């Protein structure tokens, strides 16, 4: 429970209705209590941090001024939604965020009536808010709709598609552009430069207005300045970008100055039609270490607020992301054709070192996954070998480009797919549960799933040397501890590895599932295969095993529907093989936030769950092995 002596105002706010009982003069004090409570809470539990600190004043003002939840408030991405959650009835549970059965890490409609739209991926807020505004207008409802979008999220094409549509149909909605010059890392691209010019225009406007006050309005100098202003406005004040799209532009205003925010929002609230308020904020505002190290404090684990985040010791085992990072630099040294592309995920996808060592071959395209994939296709047309480093969940956003621009033309692009399978605390929006399913059905695709660090490096090399589109998918975790070779050695395409020769049952494991499968194989006396390749399958080995084994078990950390196990079932059916098949994987459901290990155990994909499922299905085949393992 919140300490009312430390938070005398915040402790009395269980909903925005309670917030609106406070006088305007108390809002700065409420914002300070909210910021202090946020620091205390995230320090206890971990979670997204910098972006939340940056929107404290904005969140307080919006919920105080607008009649939420009747008025709709749509957050983009949602990693800045903790202050919103604290003010909307989840204050005392905010320390459970990202934990199993705790508060969701992003706004979620099922969790609260104040979460008007579920988010997690970027650049969806304007489209969603536009849909809400259209529905309200058609029904004759006087509901206000506000979308809050960051400057990083504004780099995605979807945001401009919504602006283009909204400006043409005159909806009654407000867009707040939260400009802090940061996504997870620094923003990139021409839009960032334009917003910087808007910042400069604020200073220019002050100088201009001050000069006007010193002149006579009917003098020669006044008329000359007016003519100069008309010619210079388009050059120095590029607010016309939004205005030409049909939005009434206001700003920039200081997003941490509550009186200034209230003044702008009160005016805009009484206007009608499409409006855009440009707000300047600081990521990490109010906590000095987070302001100074905005990348490091984007998301944090538990920490001591007095000391700040302590850098962790180098882990004993590298993550798969670390393996990719080293491989990328090593392969770039060996082959000058290699270019690296990321959609605003330099840190998460492991391209920091590459960006420093090969800046001329590194491309961060901003939050623009569709563009990233077609950019790679264009490069491949000219003999370049692009590597697109992308999360599994974000590759979904470029599915048409993957099919139409890369695979259909059989272009030479390698996809390094991080965060495959169960990601964990970020929840269903970030899970990589579907990549094997949505990749398998695409002609020309080579699809690989490494089971160890060394195998990851070798399969990346295999995909890079392959002529045509290829994908290597790996989880957000450490591997087995297998030290990778320094050589850049490929593996034979479509060849699996029999890791354990047993009897009765063959466990056909993909990627990270090989490790628990080996434990189960030892317990049950079963054969275990590291399949390595999802497409193409090692059909020769499967035929051999079908002759010598009574049943197959496929094991994957992907959706069962359409996944790797489905590929094995299709192979058996196509070849007239009657070998019984048990498919183990993820269910036809969205899985909520918890640790990766908790989710694997919950879905029966740890060694205990896999063994139990096999015993239930094939009890008659396990009598002898079970007695042997028991003895």
Secondary structure as the mmCIF struct_conf table of DSSP 4:
data_model
#
loop_
_struct_conf.conf_type_id
_struct_conf.id
_struct_conf.beg_label_comp_id
_struct_conf.beg_label_asym_id
_struct_conf.beg_label_seq_id
_struct_conf.end_label_comp_id
_struct_conf.end_label_asym_id
_struct_conf.end_label_seq_id
TURN_TY1_P TURN_TY1_P1 UNK A 4 UNK A 6
TURN_TY1_P TURN_TY1_P2 UNK A 8 UNK A 9
HELX_RH_3T_P HELX_RH_3T_P1 UNK A 10 UNK A 12
BEND BEND1 UNK A 14 UNK A 15
HELX_RH_AL_P HELX_RH_AL_P1 UNK A 16 UNK A 19
TURN_TY1_P TURN_TY1_P3 UNK A 20 UNK A 21
BEND BEND2 UNK A 22 UNK A 22
HELX_RH_3T_P HELX_RH_3T_P2 UNK A 24 UNK A 26
HELX_RH_AL_P HELX_RH_AL_P2 UNK A 27 UNK A 45
STRN STRN1 UNK A 47 UNK A 48
HELX_RH_AL_P HELX_RH_AL_P3 UNK A 50 UNK A 54
TURN_TY1_P TURN_TY1_P4 UNK A 55 UNK A 55
HELX_RH_AL_P HELX_RH_AL_P4 UNK A 56 UNK A 65
BEND BEND3 UNK A 66 UNK A 66
TURN_TY1_P TURN_TY1_P5 UNK A 68 UNK A 70
BEND BEND4 UNK A 71 UNK A 71
STRN STRN2 UNK A 72 UNK A 75
BEND BEND5 UNK A 76 UNK A 78
TURN_TY1_P TURN_TY1_P6 UNK A 79 UNK A 80
HELX_RH_AL_P HELX_RH_AL_P5 UNK A 82 UNK A 85
HELX_RH_PI_P HELX_RH_PI_P1 UNK A 86 UNK A 90
HELX_RH_3T_P HELX_RH_3T_P3 UNK A 91 UNK A 96
TURN_TY1_P TURN_TY1_P7 UNK A 97 UNK A 98
BEND BEND6 UNK A 99 UNK A 99
TURN_TY1_P TURN_TY1_P8 UNK A 100 UNK A 101
BEND BEND7 UNK A 102 UNK A 102
BEND BEND8 UNK A 105 UNK A 106
TURN_TY1_P TURN_TY1_P9 UNK A 109 UNK A 111
TURN_TY1_P TURN_TY1_P10 UNK A 113 UNK A 114
BEND BEND9 UNK A 117 UNK A 117
BEND BEND10 UNK A 120 UNK A 123
HELX_RH_AL_P HELX_RH_AL_P6 UNK A 125 UNK A 139
TURN_TY1_P TURN_TY1_P11 UNK A 140 UNK A 140
STRN STRN3 UNK A 145 UNK A 150
TURN_TY1_P TURN_TY1_P12 UNK A 151 UNK A 152
HELX_RH_3T_P HELX_RH_3T_P4 UNK A 153 UNK A 155
BEND BEND11 UNK A 156 UNK A 156
HELX_RH_AL_P HELX_RH_AL_P7 UNK A 157 UNK A 169
TURN_TY1_P TURN_TY1_P13 UNK A 170 UNK A 170
STRN STRN4 UNK A 173 UNK A 179
BEND BEND12 UNK A 181 UNK A 181
STRN STRN5 UNK A 182 UNK A 182
BEND BEND13 UNK A 183 UNK A 185
STRN STRN6 UNK A 186 UNK A 186
BEND BEND14 UNK A 189 UNK A 189
HELX_RH_AL_P HELX_RH_AL_P8 UNK A 190 UNK A 213
TURN_TY1_P TURN_TY1_P14 UNK A 214 UNK A 214
BEND BEND15 UNK A 215 UNK A 215
TURN_TY1_P TURN_TY1_P15 UNK A 217 UNK A 218
BEND BEND16 UNK A 219 UNK A 219
HELX_RH_AL_P HELX_RH_AL_P9 UNK A 220 UNK A 236
TURN_TY1_P TURN_TY1_P16 UNK A 238 UNK A 239
HELX_RH_AL_P HELX_RH_AL_P10 UNK A 240 UNK A 244
TURN_TY1_P TURN_TY1_P17 UNK A 245 UNK A 246
STRN STRN7 UNK A 248 UNK A 254
TURN_TY1_P TURN_TY1_P18 UNK A 255 UNK A 256
HELX_RH_AL_P HELX_RH_AL_P11 UNK A 258 UNK A 270
BEND BEND17 UNK A 273 UNK A 273
STRN STRN8 UNK A 274 UNK A 280
TURN_TY1_P TURN_TY1_P19 UNK A 283 UNK A 286
HELX_RH_AL_P HELX_RH_AL_P12 UNK A 288 UNK A 292
TURN_TY1_P TURN_TY1_P20 UNK A 294 UNK A 297
BEND BEND18 UNK A 298 UNK A 298
STRN STRN9 UNK A 299 UNK A 300
BEND BEND19 UNK A 302 UNK A 302
STRN STRN10 UNK A 304 UNK A 304
TURN_TY1_P TURN_TY1_P21 UNK A 305 UNK A 307
STRN STRN11 UNK A 308 UNK A 308
HELX_LH_PP_P HELX_LH_PP_P1 UNK A 309 UNK A 315
BEND BEND20 UNK A 316 UNK A 317
STRN STRN12 UNK A 319 UNK A 319
HELX_RH_AL_P HELX_RH_AL_P13 UNK A 320 UNK A 334
TURN_TY1_P TURN_TY1_P22 UNK A 336 UNK A 337
STRN STRN13 UNK A 338 UNK A 342
BEND BEND21 UNK A 343 UNK A 344
HELX_RH_AL_P HELX_RH_AL_P14 UNK A 346 UNK A 349
TURN_TY1_P TURN_TY1_P23 UNK A 350 UNK A 350
HELX_RH_AL_P HELX_RH_AL_P15 UNK A 352 UNK A 357
HELX_RH_3T_P HELX_RH_3T_P5 UNK A 359 UNK A 361
STRN STRN14 UNK A 362 UNK A 364
BEND BEND22 UNK A 367 UNK A 367
HELX_RH_AL_P HELX_RH_AL_P16 UNK A 369 UNK A 381
TURN_TY1_P TURN_TY1_P24 UNK A 382 UNK A 383
STRN STRN15 UNK A 385 UNK A 391
HELX_RH_AL_P HELX_RH_AL_P17 UNK A 392 UNK A 395
HELX_RH_3T_P HELX_RH_3T_P6 UNK A 396 UNK A 398
HELX_RH_AL_P HELX_RH_AL_P18 UNK A 399 UNK A 400
HELX_RH_PI_P HELX_RH_PI_P2 UNK A 401 UNK A 407
TURN_TY1_P TURN_TY1_P25 UNK A 408 UNK A 410
STRN STRN16 UNK A 414 UNK A 418
BEND BEND23 UNK A 419 UNK A 419
STRN STRN17 UNK A 421 UNK A 421
TURN_TY1_P TURN_TY1_P26 UNK A 425 UNK A 426
TURN_TY1_P TURN_TY1_P27 UNK A 428 UNK A 430
STRN STRN18 UNK A 432 UNK A 432
BEND BEND24 UNK A 434 UNK A 434
HELX_RH_AL_P HELX_RH_AL_P19 UNK A 435 UNK A 440
TURN_TY1_P TURN_TY1_P28 UNK A 441 UNK A 441
BEND BEND25 UNK A 442 UNK A 442
TURN_TY1_P TURN_TY1_P29 UNK A 443 UNK A 444
STRN STRN19 UNK A 446 UNK A 449
BEND BEND26 UNK A 451 UNK A 452
HELX_RH_AL_P HELX_RH_AL_P20 UNK A 453 UNK A 465
BEND BEND27 UNK A 466 UNK A 468
STRN STRN20 UNK A 470 UNK A 473
BEND BEND28 UNK A 476 UNK A 477
STRN STRN21 UNK A 478 UNK A 478
HELX_LH_PP_P HELX_LH_PP_P2 UNK A 482 UNK A 485
BEND BEND29 UNK A 486 UNK A 487
TURN_TY1_P TURN_TY1_P30 UNK A 493 UNK A 494
STRN STRN22 UNK A 497 UNK A 500
BEND BEND30 UNK A 503 UNK A 504
STRN STRN23 UNK A 505 UNK A 509
TURN_TY1_P TURN_TY1_P31 UNK A 511 UNK A 512
HELX_RH_AL_P HELX_RH_AL_P21 UNK A 513 UNK A 524
TURN_TY1_P TURN_TY1_P32 UNK A 525 UNK A 525
STRN STRN24 UNK A 527 UNK A 530
STRN STRN25 UNK A 533 UNK A 535
BEND BEND31 UNK A 536 UNK A 536
HELX_RH_AL_P HELX_RH_AL_P22 UNK A 539 UNK A 548
BEND BEND32 UNK A 550 UNK A 550
STRN STRN26 UNK A 551 UNK A 559
BEND BEND33 UNK A 560 UNK A 560
TURN_TY1_P TURN_TY1_P33 UNK A 561 UNK A 562
BEND BEND34 UNK A 563 UNK A 563
HELX_RH_AL_P HELX_RH_AL_P23 UNK A 564 UNK A 574
TURN_TY1_P TURN_TY1_P34 UNK A 575 UNK A 576
STRN STRN27 UNK A 580 UNK A 586
BEND BEND35 UNK A 588 UNK A 589
BEND BEND36 UNK A 593 UNK A 593
HELX_RH_AL_P HELX_RH_AL_P24 UNK A 596 UNK A 602
TURN_TY1_P TURN_TY1_P35 UNK A 603 UNK A 604
BEND BEND37 UNK A 606 UNK A 606
HELX_RH_AL_P HELX_RH_AL_P25 UNK A 607 UNK A 617
HELX_RH_3T_P HELX_RH_3T_P7 UNK A 619 UNK A 621
BEND BEND38 UNK A 622 UNK A 622
HELX_RH_AL_P HELX_RH_AL_P26 UNK A 623 UNK A 630
#
